Amino acid sequence: MEYFDVIVIGAGSSGGVVSARLSEDPSCKVLLLEAGPDFPDEHEIPPLFAVSGEHSWTVAGIPEFDWRYWNTDRAKTTDGHKIRLARGKLVGGTSMINATIAARGAPSDYDHWSELGNVGWDWASLLPYFKKIENDLDFGDQASHGSDGPIKVQRYKRDTWADVNHAFYDGCVELGFREVADLNALDSQHDVIGSIPHNRYKEVRQGTLVTYIREARKRSNFNIRGISLVDKVLLNGTKATGVRYLDINGGIVEVGSKLVIVSGGVYGSPAILQRSGIGPEESLKGIGTKVLSNLPVGKNLMDHPGCAVIFHAPKLSTATGRLFATNARGPSSAKLEMEWQVHPFPIGQEEETAGLWIYLPCQDAKGVVKTTSTDPKVLPLVDHAYNTTDSDYKRFKIAWEFCHDLLRTSSFIEYKARSLMNVNQLKEVLAKGINSANHQVGTCKMGSAKDNTTVVDSRLQVHGISGLMVADASIFPEHILHNPNFTCMVIGEIAADIVTGKF
């Protein structure tokens, strides 16, 4: 059996970072396994991924690059509406297909993690890691930012915004929002408006494939294998000893290691653990898997569910709508527990028709990921429980009313904007059109072993299993205000420091 010091499962935002960092020690032999394709020659990266925004989510649904997860029918939807859950299936993971938003959560998000018993995960402790991963081209000289990290970050200047961006920004100011230049440096993110930070440079996305992994490839102790679908973690009693995976030809391969780090993502990581015998007893028995550790793996699933307010604005040009929609340029705002990111886009042939996309950063409903087969080629069942609580509906209602208020500001009136939806139409819209912001987290919850809702401790070790860690979005104990991608990169950095004794 081939043997490594560390095996990392999943080459996404967290797995790409932790594997690259650990390989900086030439004595540490690292294997990085990825179910999707690898692109060792960056010139062969499909333009869909290389260019940062123009086609970002259009790759979702392509089997070669997307896992093709779907939500179950438990969500209160009608007309056969199905919710697609996009997750990147290639080296670089979802960092190679997302909207490249380089947002941090609110400081209070991470302080709450610490209050839940996760020592070292408070904002003050995490800030050095956020600085470490970034090269902020706008604010790198500020104390709250980094200037020599692998991920370039910048914000689009106002003179590059489309008309609809200006309308949104000015409308928020008219409604009393405070203007800020740097949304990532705020102690409080209530009632503010500013330009979104992006991890892109010269319109090229700064995913882990072209940053962390690019450098790691130069090291002889770093091994990366694409088209390698992990079946399970190999366990000897309560100790992880290696990994079993299917190679490009479908052959079964087993490799050994001192340490296994599972970074398969919010759906993949719980599925791998459950197939390995780690998970809810009733679920594992249902697929005939021996229960080695009865933990709530797959529970606590959270997301930022969203919907759109559709409006007509005859003075908005076709180019304006496409520019903003395809490149995700422009401002974002947050108010109390709400955040709304505007993404105007042409609707079909009605190119003067667009939408305001809104989502909830604080979803009360909790879902579940449940493996239904021991075959790794069979995707787990995913149930987000979207649109199932009154409290989430009330939050949507506040955001929905805000969007209609925004369309009545002088900034939008200038473009003769009018909503095509009734302010009282929300329930119907949610039933037919609730969707995912693809910010899924939480299925291997971090916390004390005394808390029976948790799977890993604050050092990312799976409770009761030695030599096994989880490092990705699944460890979030609670969701954060903004996009989770940058926090996932920080998790990768912390995981590496835990292994090397620096955390």
C-alpha positions as CSV (number, residue, x, y, z in Angstrom):
1,M,0.0,0.0,0.0
2,E,1.2,3.5,-0.9
3,Y,1.7,5.6,2.2
4,F,1.5,9.4,2.9
5,D,1.9,11.6,5.9
6,V,-1.3,13.4,5.2
7,I,-4.2,12.7,2.8
8,V,-6.6,15.5,2.0
9,I,-9.9,14.6,0.4
10,G,-11.2,17.4,-1.8
11,A,-9.3,20.2,-3.6
12,G,-11.6,23.1,-3.0
13,S,-11.4,26.3,-1.0
14,S,-10.3,24.6,2.2
15,G,-8.7,21.4,0.9
16,G,-6.6,23.2,-1.6
17,V,-5.3,25.6,1.1
18,V,-4.5,23.0,3.8
19,S,-2.8,20.6,1.4
20,A,-0.6,23.4,-0.1
21,R,0.4,24.7,3.3
22,L,1.3,21.3,4.7
23,S,3.4,20.6,1.6
24,E,5.6,23.6,2.5
25,D,7.4,21.2,4.8
26,P,9.5,19.1,2.5
27,S,9.5,16.2,4.9
28,C,5.7,16.0,4.8
29,K,4.4,13.8,2.0
30,V,0.9,15.1,1.0
31,L,-1.7,13.4,-1.2
32,L,-4.6,15.6,-2.4
33,L,-7.5,13.7,-3.9
34,E,-10.2,15.3,-6.1
35,A,-13.2,13.7,-7.7
36,G,-13.2,16.2,-10.6
37,P,-10.6,16.9,-13.3
38,D,-7.3,18.6,-12.7
39,F,-5.7,21.2,-14.9
40,P,-2.0,21.1,-14.3
41,D,-1.5,23.2,-17.4
42,E,-3.4,26.3,-16.6
43,H,-3.6,27.2,-20.3
44,E,-6.0,24.2,-20.6
45,I,-8.5,25.6,-18.0
46,P,-11.8,26.1,-19.8
47,P,-12.7,29.8,-20.2
48,L,-15.8,29.2,-18.2
49,F,-13.6,28.9,-15.1
50,A,-10.7,31.1,-16.0
51,V,-12.7,34.3,-16.6
52,S,-14.0,35.5,-13.3
53,G,-17.6,36.4,-13.8
54,E,-19.0,36.3,-17.3
55,H,-20.0,32.6,-17.2
56,S,-19.6,31.8,-13.5
57,W,-22.7,29.8,-12.7
58,T,-23.4,28.7,-16.2
59,V,-21.1,25.7,-15.6
60,A,-23.5,24.5,-12.9
61,G,-25.2,21.4,-14.1
62,I,-22.4,20.3,-16.4
63,P,-21.6,16.8,-15.1
64,E,-17.9,17.0,-15.6
65,F,-17.6,20.1,-13.4
66,D,-20.6,20.1,-11.1
67,W,-21.8,17.5,-8.6
68,R,-25.4,18.1,-9.7
69,Y,-27.0,18.1,-6.3
70,W,-30.7,18.9,-6.0
71,N,-32.8,19.7,-3.0
72,T,-35.5,17.2,-2.1
73,D,-39.2,18.0,-2.4
74,R,-39.7,18.8,1.3
75,A,-39.3,22.5,0.6
76,K,-42.7,24.2,0.2
77,T,-42.5,24.6,-3.6
78,T,-45.1,24.2,-6.2
79,D,-45.3,23.6,-10.0
80,G,-42.6,21.0,-9.7
81,H,-40.0,23.7,-8.9
82,K,-36.7,22.0,-8.2
83,I,-33.8,23.7,-6.5
84,R,-30.3,23.1,-8.0
85,L,-27.4,23.1,-5.6
86,A,-24.2,23.9,-7.4
87,R,-20.9,22.6,-6.1
88,G,-17.7,22.7,-8.1
89,K,-16.3,19.3,-9.1
90,L,-12.8,20.0,-10.2
91,V,-9.5,21.0,-8.7
92,G,-10.2,24.3,-7.1
93,G,-13.7,23.3,-6.2
94,T,-16.5,25.9,-5.9
95,S,-13.8,28.6,-5.8
96,M,-13.5,28.0,-9.6
97,I,-17.2,28.5,-10.4
98,N,-18.6,30.9,-7.8
99,A,-19.2,34.7,-8.1
100,T,-15.7,35.5,-6.7
101,I,-17.1,37.5,-3.8
102,A,-14.3,37.9,-1.2
103,A,-16.4,38.8,1.8
104,R,-15.7,38.2,5.4
105,G,-18.4,37.5,7.9
106,A,-19.3,40.0,10.5
107,P,-17.0,40.0,13.6
108,S,-20.0,39.1,15.7
109,D,-20.5,35.9,13.6
110,Y,-17.1,34.5,14.7
111,D,-17.4,35.8,18.2
112,H,-20.6,33.8,18.4
113,W,-18.7,30.7,17.3
114,S,-16.3,31.2,20.2
115,E,-19.2,31.7,22.6
116,L,-20.4,28.3,21.6
117,G,-17.2,26.8,23.0
118,N,-14.9,27.0,20.0
119,V,-11.7,28.5,21.5
120,G,-9.6,30.4,19.0
121,W,-12.4,31.0,16.6
122,D,-13.3,34.5,17.7
123,W,-12.9,37.5,15.4
124,A,-9.7,38.8,17.0
125,S,-8.1,35.3,16.5
126,L,-9.3,34.9,13.0
127,L,-8.3,38.3,11.6
128,P,-4.6,37.4,11.2
129,Y,-5.7,34.5,9.0
130,F,-8.0,36.7,6.9
131,K,-5.0,39.0,6.4
132,K,-2.7,36.0,5.6
133,I,-4.8,34.8,2.7
134,E,-5.3,38.1,0.9
135,N,-3.4,40.7,-1.1
136,D,-5.9,43.5,-0.9
137,L,-5.1,45.8,-3.8
138,D,-7.3,48.6,-2.4
139,F,-6.6,48.5,1.3
140,G,-3.5,46.4,1.8
141,D,-1.8,49.2,3.7
142,Q,-4.6,49.2,6.4
143,A,-4.2,47.3,9.7
144,S,-7.2,45.1,9.0
145,H,-5.9,43.8,5.6
146,G,-3.1,41.8,4.1
147,S,-0.9,42.8,1.2
148,D,1.2,39.7,0.5
149,G,-1.2,36.7,0.5
150,P,-1.9,34.5,-2.5
151,I,-5.5,35.8,-3.2
152,K,-5.7,39.1,-4.9
153,V,-8.8,41.2,-3.8
154,Q,-10.2,44.4,-5.3
155,R,-13.4,46.4,-5.6
156,Y,-14.9,47.9,-8.7
157,K,-14.6,51.7,-8.6
158,R,-17.7,53.8,-9.0
159,D,-16.6,55.0,-12.5
160,T,-16.8,51.4,-13.7
161,W,-20.3,50.7,-12.5
162,A,-23.3,50.3,-14.8
163,D,-26.3,52.7,-14.4
164,V,-28.3,50.1,-12.4
165,N,-25.4,49.9,-9.9
166,H,-25.6,53.6,-9.4
167,A,-29.3,53.4,-9.0
168,F,-29.1,50.7,-6.4
169,Y,-26.3,52.5,-4.5
170,D,-27.9,55.9,-4.6
171,G,-31.3,54.5,-3.7
172,C,-29.9,52.9,-0.6
173,V,-28.3,56.2,0.4
174,E,-31.7,57.9,-0.1
175,L,-33.2,55.3,2.3
176,G,-30.7,56.2,5.0
177,F,-27.9,53.7,4.5
178,R,-24.4,54.7,5.5
179,E,-21.7,54.7,2.7
180,V,-18.5,52.8,3.4
181,A,-15.5,52.2,1.2
182,D,-14.5,48.8,2.7
183,L,-17.2,46.3,3.7
184,N,-14.5,43.9,5.0
185,A,-13.2,46.3,7.7
186,L,-16.4,47.1,9.6
187,D,-17.1,46.4,13.2
188,S,-20.8,46.7,12.5
189,Q,-22.4,45.9,9.2
190,H,-25.8,47.3,9.9
191,D,-27.4,49.9,7.6
192,V,-24.4,50.2,5.3
193,I,-23.8,50.3,1.5
194,G,-20.5,49.7,-0.3
195,S,-18.8,48.0,-3.2
196,I,-18.4,44.3,-2.9
197,P,-14.8,43.0,-2.6
198,H,-13.9,40.3,-5.2
199,N,-11.1,37.7,-5.4
200,R,-10.3,38.5,-9.1
201,Y,-7.4,40.3,-10.8
202,K,-7.6,41.6,-14.3
203,E,-10.9,39.7,-14.7
204,V,-9.2,36.4,-13.8
205,R,-10.7,34.6,-10.8
206,Q,-8.3,33.9,-7.9
207,G,-9.5,30.4,-7.0
208,T,-7.3,27.9,-5.1
209,L,-6.3,26.1,-8.4
210,V,-4.4,29.1,-9.7
211,T,-3.1,30.4,-6.3
212,Y,-2.3,27.9,-3.5
213,I,-2.2,24.8,-5.7
214,R,-0.2,26.4,-8.4
215,E,2.7,26.9,-6.0
216,A,2.3,23.5,-4.3
217,R,2.7,21.7,-7.7
218,K,6.4,22.8,-7.7
219,R,7.1,20.6,-4.7
220,S,8.1,17.0,-5.0
221,N,6.3,16.0,-1.8
222,F,3.0,17.3,-3.1
223,N,0.9,14.7,-5.0
224,I,-2.5,15.6,-6.6
225,R,-4.8,13.1,-8.2
226,G,-7.9,14.3,-10.2
227,I,-10.8,12.0,-11.2
228,S,-10.3,10.2,-7.9
229,L,-13.7,9.6,-6.2
230,V,-13.3,8.8,-2.5
231,D,-15.4,6.0,-1.2
232,K,-14.5,6.0,2.5
233,V,-12.0,6.7,5.2
234,L,-10.2,3.5,6.3
235,L,-10.5,2.9,10.0
236,N,-8.8,0.5,12.4
237,G,-11.2,0.7,15.4
238,T,-11.3,4.4,16.3
239,K,-8.2,5.4,14.3
240,A,-8.1,6.6,10.7
241,T,-5.5,4.7,8.7
242,G,-6.0,5.8,5.1
243,V,-8.5,6.2,2.3
244,R,-10.2,4.1,-0.3
245,Y,-11.0,5.7,-3.6
246,L,-12.0,4.9,-7.2
247,D,-9.4,5.9,-9.8
248,I,-10.0,7.3,-13.3
249,N,-10.7,3.7,-14.6
250,G,-13.1,2.9,-11.7
251,G,-10.5,0.7,-10.0
252,I,-10.4,0.5,-6.2
253,V,-7.3,2.0,-4.7
254,E,-6.3,2.1,-1.0
255,V,-3.7,4.5,0.4
256,G,-2.4,4.8,3.9
257,S,-1.6,7.8,6.0
258,K,-1.0,9.1,9.5
259,L,-3.7,11.7,9.1
260,V,-6.8,12.1,6.9
261,I,-8.3,15.5,6.4
262,V,-11.8,15.5,4.9
263,S,-12.5,18.6,2.8
264,G,-15.2,17.2,0.6
265,G,-17.6,20.1,1.2
266,V,-20.9,20.5,2.9
267,Y,-22.5,17.6,1.1
268,G,-19.5,15.5,0.3
269,S,-17.9,15.4,3.7
270,P,-20.9,14.0,5.6
271,A,-21.4,11.5,2.8
272,I,-17.9,10.2,3.1
273,L,-18.0,10.0,6.9
274,Q,-21.3,8.2,6.8
275,R,-20.0,5.6,4.3
276,S,-17.1,5.2,6.7
277,G,-19.3,4.3,9.6
278,I,-19.4,7.7,11.3
279,G,-22.8,9.3,11.5
280,P,-26.4,8.9,12.9
281,E,-26.9,5.3,14.0
282,E,-30.3,5.1,12.3
283,S,-29.0,6.4,9.0
284,L,-26.0,4.1,8.9
285,K,-28.0,1.0,9.8
286,G,-30.4,1.9,6.9
287,I,-27.6,1.4,4.4
288,G,-26.1,-1.6,6.1
289,T,-23.0,0.2,7.4
290,K,-21.4,-0.8,10.7
291,V,-21.7,2.1,13.2
292,L,-18.2,3.0,14.4
293,S,-19.2,6.4,15.9
294,N,-22.7,7.6,16.4
295,L,-22.4,11.3,15.6
296,P,-24.9,13.8,14.1
297,V,-23.1,13.9,10.7
298,G,-25.2,15.6,8.0
299,K,-27.4,17.5,10.4
300,N,-27.4,21.3,11.0
301,L,-27.5,22.0,7.2
302,M,-27.8,25.8,6.6
303,D,-27.8,28.1,3.5
304,H,-28.7,31.6,2.4
305,P,-32.1,31.0,0.7
306,G,-33.2,33.7,-1.7
307,C,-35.7,34.9,-4.2
308,A,-36.0,37.8,-6.7
309,V,-38.2,40.9,-7.1
310,I,-38.7,41.3,-10.9
311,F,-39.0,44.8,-12.2
312,H,-39.3,46.6,-15.6
313,A,-37.0,49.6,-16.4
314,P,-37.2,50.8,-20.0
315,K,-34.3,53.2,-19.6
316,L,-31.9,50.4,-18.6
317,S,-30.0,49.3,-21.7
318,T,-29.4,45.7,-22.6
319,A,-25.7,46.2,-22.1
320,T,-26.3,47.5,-18.6
321,G,-28.3,44.6,-17.5
322,R,-25.9,42.0,-18.9
323,L,-22.8,43.8,-17.5
324,F,-24.1,43.7,-13.9
325,A,-25.7,40.2,-14.1
326,T,-22.8,38.4,-15.7
327,N,-19.9,40.2,-13.9
328,A,-21.6,40.6,-10.5
329,R,-20.2,44.1,-10.3
330,G,-21.4,46.7,-7.9
331,P,-22.7,47.3,-4.4
332,S,-24.1,45.2,-1.7
333,S,-25.9,46.3,1.5
334,A,-26.8,44.9,4.9
335,K,-29.5,45.9,7.3
336,L,-30.0,44.2,10.7
337,E,-30.3,40.5,10.0
338,M,-30.9,41.1,6.3
339,E,-28.5,41.3,3.4
340,W,-29.5,42.0,-0.1
341,Q,-27.2,41.7,-3.1
342,V,-28.6,43.1,-6.3
343,H,-28.2,41.2,-9.5
344,P,-30.2,42.8,-12.2
345,F,-30.5,40.5,-15.2
346,P,-32.5,40.4,-18.5
347,I,-35.5,38.0,-18.3
348,G,-35.7,36.0,-21.5
349,Q,-36.2,38.3,-24.5
350,E,-37.5,41.1,-22.2
351,E,-34.1,42.8,-22.0
352,E,-35.5,45.8,-20.1
353,T,-36.8,43.4,-17.4
354,A,-34.5,42.6,-14.5
355,G,-34.6,41.3,-10.9
356,L,-33.3,42.3,-7.4
357,W,-32.0,39.1,-5.8
358,I,-32.4,39.0,-2.0
359,Y,-31.3,36.3,0.4
360,L,-31.5,35.5,4.1
361,P,-28.1,35.3,6.0
362,C,-29.9,34.0,9.1
363,Q,-32.0,31.0,8.2
364,D,-33.8,29.4,11.1
365,A,-34.7,26.2,9.3
366,K,-32.1,23.5,9.5
367,G,-31.7,20.8,6.9
368,V,-30.0,17.4,6.6
369,V,-27.7,15.4,4.3
370,K,-28.3,11.7,4.4
371,T,-26.4,9.0,2.5
372,T,-28.7,6.4,1.0
373,S,-26.2,4.0,-0.5
374,T,-22.7,2.7,0.2
375,D,-21.9,3.3,-3.5
376,P,-19.8,6.6,-3.7
377,K,-21.3,7.2,-7.1
378,V,-24.7,7.7,-5.6
379,L,-25.2,11.2,-4.3
380,P,-26.6,11.7,-0.8
381,L,-30.1,13.0,-0.2
382,V,-30.1,16.7,0.5
383,D,-33.0,18.4,2.4
384,H,-32.6,22.1,3.1
385,A,-36.0,22.6,4.6
386,Y,-36.4,25.8,2.6
387,N,-39.5,27.8,3.2
388,T,-40.6,25.8,6.2
389,T,-40.6,28.2,9.1
390,D,-42.7,31.3,9.9
391,S,-39.6,33.2,11.2
392,D,-37.8,32.8,7.8
393,Y,-40.9,34.0,6.0
394,K,-41.0,37.1,8.2
395,R,-37.4,37.9,7.4
396,F,-38.1,37.5,3.7
397,K,-41.1,39.8,4.1
398,I,-38.9,42.6,5.5
399,A,-36.4,42.2,2.7
400,W,-39.2,42.0,0.1
401,E,-40.7,45.3,1.3
402,F,-37.3,46.9,1.3
403,C,-36.8,46.0,-2.4
404,H,-40.1,47.6,-3.3
405,D,-39.2,50.7,-1.2
406,L,-35.9,50.8,-3.2
407,L,-37.8,50.7,-6.5
408,R,-39.7,53.7,-5.4
409,T,-36.7,55.9,-4.7
410,S,-35.8,58.7,-7.1
411,S,-32.8,56.8,-8.3
412,F,-34.9,54.0,-9.8
413,I,-37.8,56.4,-10.8
414,E,-35.2,58.0,-13.1
415,Y,-35.2,54.8,-15.1
416,K,-39.0,54.5,-14.9
417,A,-38.6,51.3,-12.9
418,R,-41.7,49.5,-11.7
419,S,-42.1,46.2,-9.9
420,L,-43.8,43.4,-11.9
421,M,-44.8,41.8,-8.6
422,N,-47.3,42.8,-6.0
423,V,-45.8,43.6,-2.6
424,N,-48.3,41.0,-1.2
425,Q,-47.2,38.3,-3.6
426,L,-44.3,37.0,-1.5
427,K,-45.8,33.7,-0.5
428,E,-46.5,32.8,-4.1
429,V,-43.0,33.8,-5.1
430,L,-41.4,31.7,-2.4
431,A,-43.6,28.7,-3.3
432,K,-42.6,28.9,-7.0
433,G,-39.2,30.5,-6.9
434,I,-37.3,30.2,-3.7
435,N,-33.7,29.3,-4.5
436,S,-30.2,28.8,-3.1
437,A,-27.5,31.4,-2.9
438,N,-25.2,28.3,-2.9
439,H,-23.7,29.3,0.5
440,Q,-24.3,25.9,2.1
441,V,-22.6,25.1,5.4
442,G,-22.9,23.3,8.8
443,T,-23.2,19.5,8.3
444,C,-20.2,18.5,10.5
445,K,-20.8,21.1,13.2
446,M,-17.8,22.3,15.3
447,G,-18.1,22.3,19.1
448,S,-17.5,20.6,22.3
449,A,-17.9,16.8,22.5
450,K,-20.3,17.5,25.4
451,D,-22.6,19.1,22.9
452,N,-24.4,16.2,21.2
453,T,-25.2,18.3,18.1
454,T,-21.5,18.5,17.1
455,V,-19.2,16.4,15.0
456,V,-15.7,18.0,15.4
457,D,-14.0,19.9,18.1
458,S,-12.4,23.3,17.9
459,R,-9.2,21.7,16.6
460,L,-11.3,20.1,13.8
461,Q,-10.8,16.5,15.1
462,V,-13.7,14.2,14.7
463,H,-15.1,13.3,18.1
464,G,-13.8,9.9,19.2
465,I,-11.7,9.2,16.1
466,S,-8.0,9.8,16.1
467,G,-6.1,10.8,12.9
468,L,-9.3,12.2,11.3
469,M,-10.1,15.9,10.8
470,V,-12.8,17.8,8.8
471,A,-11.8,21.2,7.3
472,D,-14.4,22.9,5.1
473,A,-17.7,24.7,5.1
474,S,-19.4,21.8,6.9
475,I,-17.7,22.7,10.2
476,F,-19.6,26.0,10.6
477,P,-21.5,25.9,13.8
478,E,-23.7,28.8,12.7
479,H,-23.9,30.6,9.4
480,I,-22.2,33.9,8.8
481,L,-23.6,37.1,7.3
482,H,-21.8,37.0,3.9
483,N,-20.5,34.5,1.4
484,P,-18.6,31.7,3.1
485,N,-15.8,31.1,0.5
486,F,-13.2,33.3,2.2
487,T,-13.9,31.8,5.6
488,C,-13.4,28.4,4.0
489,M,-10.0,29.4,2.9
490,V,-9.3,30.6,6.4
491,I,-10.4,27.2,7.7
492,G,-7.8,25.6,5.4
493,E,-5.1,27.9,6.9
494,I,-6.1,27.1,10.4
495,A,-6.2,23.3,9.7
496,A,-2.7,23.5,8.5
497,D,-1.6,25.4,11.6
498,I,-3.4,22.8,13.8
499,V,-1.4,20.0,12.2
500,T,1.9,21.8,12.5
501,G,1.2,22.9,16.1
502,K,0.9,26.6,15.4
503,F,-2.7,27.0,16.3
